[in-house]
C-alpha cells in the first residue's frame, strides 16, 4: 500500500481505497488531544483561559504559548534515524531548553510539539489516567471510533503501515502517536466537526484561527491559519478546510473537513514518503472529484 484515501459525507463512506490498514496518524493526533482537552473544558474540569504550565490552555492548543519545538534539534533527528530509544522527558526538555518561553504567551505563533507534550500531561493529570485511556473514554468511544489507539512501544506498531520506518519507536512523538485505519481518522473528524461531541461554543472556539504564514506554492493553501488543534484555511479548490496534516519517518497523512461544500464532507489521504503537499492535494481533490461525479 503506497497510498490510501477516503471520503465521508455525514458519516457515510462514499469513496475508499486501502483504508482498513492501520497507519500512523502523526500530528492528526493533535486534533484528538485538542478535542480531549475541550471535553474536559465542557465538563468544567479545565478552562481555556486559565493559566496552566505558565500559559493558558488556549495558547498551548494554538501554538501561541512561546514554547520551543524539538523538531528543530538535529540531535533528535539523528537519534531517531539511529533507532535509539526515546529520551526521557526530562532529558528532552534539558536538550531543548524546553520550558523557556521564546516570547510571551499570546504574542506570537510558532509550532510547538513541546506545547502539546504539556497538553498531554495536563490531560493525564486532570483525567487521572494515561493518554490512551483518556482519549478512548472522552473522544473515541463517544464518536464511535473503535480502531484507533495510542501506540507506546515498537511492538504496538506491529501491523501498522510504517513504510521505510519499520523500526520506529512511537515514544519519539512525545505528545503521543495515534494509529488506526484511515477510515477511522476521517470518520472521527467528520463527526467532531458536525457537532457530535462538543457544544457549539467550544466547536466555534476550536475553529477560530490565528494566521500563520504566507501561501506556500508547493502546498494547496490560501490564507492558512491554526485554531485549537486544527489547521485551517482556504484550499486551492476555493473551499474552507479544517483538519490536520501530519508526517514522520516514512509517511504523511492529511485529514480535512470542508464545511462549506454542498453537502459538507471529510476526506483523508495517506502516503509513504515525505511530501505533505501530496496528501493535502489528495485530501482536497478527492472530495472535489467526488462532487463532480
Secondary structure, 3 states (H helix, E strand, C coil): CCEEEEEEECCEEEEEECCCCEEECCCHHHHHHHHHHHHHHHCCCCCCCCEECCEEHHHHHCCCCCCCCHHHCHHHHHHHHHCCCCCCHHHHHHHHCCCCCCCCCCCCCCCCHHHHHHHHHHHHHHHCCCHHHHHHHHHHCCCCCCCCEEECCHHHHCCCECCCCCCCCHHHCCCCEEEEEHHHHHHHHHHHHCCCCCCHHHHHHHHCCEECCCCCCCCCEEEEEECCCCEEEEECCCCEEEEEEEEECCEEEEEEEECCCCCCEEEEEEEECCCHHHHHHHHHHHHHHHHHC
